[in-house]
Amino acid sequence: MSETQSPNRELVRDYLKAFNEQDRDRMTELLAEDVVEHGIVEELHGIEEILGFLDAHFETFPDYGGTAEAMTAEDDLVTVRYTVAGTHTGQYRDIEPTGHTVEWTGIAMYRIEGDEIVEIWIEEDRLGLLEQLEVVDPPTHLRI
């Protein structure tokens, strides 16, 4: 492990802790002003867009939080495989609140420069989320 990997891992752990605590101030300290998030739906530019997106999720799923299942670091990248969960009590896109507690998985990559997160890539199982919200039916069988 290079000397930069451990501090980068700790920075991402700190960010994820702030995320789970909905600590906007701490997240702001850890994100670069011009951070870019390549999200599952759209690309977000800057701290305010990212925090605004997260605020919307926290309104929809007020107990929204995640657990890092695995973390790897190489050079300036930290990759996290995670599980998030929350109770659907607010409108999600055009889906009225269901009251369902849902859980889905994802992978995020964080690029670090200095002591800030400058870029984030996110891939999540949103189809699984939609199945749990009963918006789409799970496939009965798949052939690959």
C-alpha positions as CSV (number, residue, x, y, z in Angstrom):
1,M,0.0,0.0,0.0
2,S,1.4,3.4,-1.0
3,E,1.7,6.2,1.6
4,T,-1.2,8.1,-0.1
5,Q,-3.7,5.2,0.0
6,S,-4.2,5.1,3.8
7,P,-5.0,8.9,4.1
8,N,-7.2,8.7,1.0
9,R,-9.1,5.8,2.5
10,E,-9.5,7.7,5.8
11,L,-10.8,10.8,3.9
12,V,-13.4,8.7,2.2
13,R,-14.4,7.0,5.5
14,D,-14.7,10.4,7.0
15,Y,-16.9,11.6,4.1
16,L,-19.2,8.5,4.4
17,K,-19.5,9.1,8.1
18,A,-20.5,12.7,7.5
19,F,-23.0,11.4,4.8
20,N,-24.6,9.0,7.3
21,E,-24.8,11.8,9.9
22,Q,-26.2,14.2,7.3
23,D,-23.4,16.5,8.3
24,R,-23.4,19.1,5.5
25,D,-20.6,21.1,7.1
26,R,-18.2,18.2,7.3
27,M,-19.1,17.0,3.7
28,T,-18.4,20.6,2.5
29,E,-15.0,20.5,4.1
30,L,-14.1,17.2,2.4
31,L,-15.4,18.1,-1.1
32,A,-13.5,20.3,-3.5
33,E,-15.4,23.4,-4.5
34,D,-15.5,22.3,-8.1
35,V,-16.2,18.6,-7.3
36,V,-18.0,16.6,-10.1
37,E,-20.2,13.6,-9.4
38,H,-21.0,11.3,-12.3
39,G,-24.2,10.0,-10.9
40,I,-26.7,7.4,-11.9
41,V,-29.2,9.9,-13.2
42,E,-27.2,13.1,-13.9
43,E,-23.9,14.8,-13.6
44,L,-23.6,17.1,-10.6
45,H,-21.2,20.1,-10.5
46,G,-20.0,21.6,-7.3
47,I,-20.8,21.2,-3.6
48,E,-24.2,22.8,-3.7
49,E,-25.5,20.6,-6.4
50,I,-24.3,17.5,-4.7
51,L,-25.7,18.6,-1.3
52,G,-29.0,19.6,-2.9
53,F,-29.3,16.1,-4.5
54,L,-28.5,14.5,-1.1
55,D,-31.0,16.8,0.6
56,A,-33.7,15.5,-1.8
57,H,-32.8,11.9,-0.9
58,F,-32.9,12.7,2.8
59,E,-36.4,14.2,2.4
60,T,-37.6,11.2,0.5
61,F,-35.8,8.6,2.7
62,P,-35.3,10.5,6.0
63,D,-33.4,7.6,7.6
64,Y,-31.3,7.1,4.5
65,G,-27.9,5.8,5.3
66,G,-25.2,3.4,4.1
67,T,-22.7,0.8,5.1
68,A,-19.4,0.3,3.3
69,E,-19.0,-3.4,2.6
70,A,-15.6,-3.2,1.0
71,M,-13.0,-0.5,0.2
72,T,-10.0,-0.5,-2.0
73,A,-7.5,2.3,-2.7
74,E,-5.0,2.7,-5.5
75,D,-3.1,5.9,-6.3
76,D,-5.6,8.8,-6.1
77,L,-8.7,6.5,-6.3
78,V,-10.8,5.0,-3.5
79,T,-13.5,2.5,-4.5
80,V,-16.3,1.6,-2.1
81,R,-18.9,-1.2,-2.5
82,Y,-21.8,-0.3,-0.3
83,T,-25.4,-0.9,0.8
84,V,-27.8,1.9,1.5
85,A,-31.3,1.8,3.0
86,G,-34.1,4.0,3.9
87,T,-37.9,4.3,4.4
88,H,-39.8,5.7,1.5
89,T,-41.8,8.5,3.1
90,G,-41.5,11.2,0.5
91,Q,-42.1,11.4,-3.2
92,Y,-39.2,9.8,-5.2
93,R,-39.3,11.1,-8.8
94,D,-42.9,10.6,-9.7
95,I,-43.5,7.7,-7.2
96,E,-45.8,8.6,-4.2
97,P,-44.5,7.5,-0.8
98,T,-45.0,3.8,-0.1
99,G,-43.8,3.5,3.4
100,H,-41.6,0.6,2.3
101,T,-38.2,0.2,3.9
102,V,-35.9,-0.4,0.9
103,E,-32.3,-1.4,0.5
104,W,-30.0,-1.3,-2.5
105,T,-26.4,-1.7,-3.4
106,G,-23.9,0.3,-5.3
107,I,-20.3,1.1,-6.0
108,A,-18.7,4.5,-5.8
109,M,-15.2,5.7,-6.9
110,Y,-13.7,8.8,-5.3
111,R,-10.8,10.6,-6.8
112,I,-8.7,12.5,-4.3
113,E,-6.4,15.5,-4.8
114,G,-4.6,16.7,-1.7
115,D,-7.1,16.4,1.1
116,E,-10.3,16.8,-1.0
117,I,-12.6,14.7,-3.0
118,V,-12.6,16.1,-6.5
119,E,-14.6,13.6,-8.5
120,I,-17.1,10.8,-7.7
121,W,-18.5,8.1,-9.9
122,I,-21.6,6.2,-8.7
123,E,-23.3,3.0,-10.0
124,E,-26.3,1.7,-8.1
125,D,-29.0,-1.0,-8.4
126,R,-31.9,1.4,-8.9
127,L,-33.9,-1.4,-10.7
128,G,-33.8,-3.3,-7.4
129,L,-35.0,-0.1,-5.7
130,L,-37.9,0.3,-8.1
131,E,-38.8,-3.4,-7.6
132,Q,-39.0,-2.8,-3.8
133,L,-41.2,0.3,-4.4
134,E,-43.4,-2.0,-6.5
135,V,-43.1,0.2,-9.6
136,V,-41.7,-2.6,-11.7
137,D,-42.1,-6.3,-11.4
138,P,-39.0,-8.4,-10.8
139,P,-38.1,-10.6,-13.8
140,T,-39.5,-14.1,-13.6
141,H,-36.5,-15.6,-15.3
142,L,-33.5,-14.5,-17.2
143,R,-31.5,-16.3,-19.8
144,I,-27.9,-15.2,-20.3
